[in-house]
Amino acid sequence: MNLAERAEVTRATLERFAGKPFAFGTCDCGLIVISHLKAMGWQIRTGGTWKSATALRRFLNRHGGSGAACIDSWGVSRIPPAAAIVGDIVEIEGEPPFGAFGVCLGNGRILAFHEDVDTAAVLQPSTPPLAAWRT
């Protein structure tokens, strides 16, 4: 997929989720990532869903214990965070044990949830991402 196509798919992800309130299993960072990966052409089989923090913990435990391990289990390749481009997935500082994940929009901005915002939003993290995956 060329850069223009990546940007188009990412723009669609942004339009779908930006401004939507957080809700486990309905609109959360995991669903943003899963939806975006599918839109980028990945064949993701999640093996379940969640509707609460407890159910999400169980889901993550079945996939390696963390969101990062879950993404790894789907075969998405890790890259150095500094190499992330439009459409890639990044992990940023987030509430344990879940963490926080987002989609790169470019210029250091990501689409993600943050504890200081009630909805999915465009964020400019003040610290570098912890991890990244090439979509």
N, C-alpha and C positions, 0 to 999 in steps of 0.2 A: 504494500500500500504506500503510495507516495505521500509527501507531506500535505498536499492540498486535500487529499482524501482523508487523511488522519484528522486534519483540522475540521473538515465537514462533519465527520462522525462525532468528534469531540464537541462541536457546536450543538449538535442534536442532543447529546447527553446533558450539556449545560442547560439547554432550553427545557428539557424534560424534568430536571431535578432542582434547579436553582429556585429558591424561595419556598420550597416545600418543607413543611415542618417535620422534625425528627419523629419517627415512630418505629420501634423495633419490628422488623419483618415486613414493613410496608414502605418505609423510606428511611434508610440508614446507610452508612458508608459501605457496608457489605453489599447492599443491593445496588448502589451506584456502581461499584466496581464490577459486580457480576453483569449488570446490564451493559456497561460500557465494553467489557471484554466480549460479550456476545455480539454487540454492534460492530466491533472490530474484527469479527470473524472467528473468534475462538469458540470451540465446542466445549462449553462448560457444563459439567454434570455436578450439581451441588450435593445431591444425595440427601436432601431435606431442606426444611425451612425453619424459621423461628418467629416467635411472636412476643418474646419477652427476653430480658437479660439472662434468665436462667436457661431458657431454651437455646439462646445464642452460645452460652458457655458449653452446653452439650454438643452443639453443632461444631464448634471450634475444636473441642476435645476429640471428636471423630476425625478431624482433619489436621491433626498434628499439634493442637493446643493453642494456636494463635492465628490471627488473620494472615500474617506473613506466611506461616506454614501452610495455610489453606491455599493461598495463591500459588505457592510453590507446588503444592500437590496437583494443581491443574496443569502443570507443565509450563507456566509462564516464566520466561527467563529473567533472572535478576540482572540488573545493570548497576553501575556506579550511580548513585543519586545525582551527581553532577552531570551525567550524560542524559538525563531524562529530557524528552522533547514532548511537544504537543501530543496528547493522547496516551502517554505512558501513565502508569499507576505509581503512586508514591505513598509511603507511610510516614506520617509525622507524629510528633509527640501527642499522645492521647490518653484517655482515661484507662488505667489498667482494669481488668486484664484484656480489654478489647483493642486498645490502640485507636488510631485514626488513620483512615486511608482516603486518598483523593485522586482525582484525574488532573494531570498537568494541562494547563491552558496556555502556557507560554509566559515569558517574562517573569518567571518565578511565582506565578499565580497558580492556584489549584482550586478545583471545585471540591468542597468537602464540608463536613460538619465540624463545628468547634464549640466548646463549652460556653463560649461567650456570645454565641449566636443561636437563635431558636430554629433557624432553617438552614438548609444547604445553601452555601454561599461561596462567592469567590473570595478566597483568602490569599494573603501574602504572608506566609509563615516567616517569623523572625529568626528561626533557626533552620539549618539545612535538613532536608528529609533524612529519615533514619535508613530507609531502603527504597529501592525503585525496581520496577519491572517493565520490560519492553513489550508493548502490545503490538 
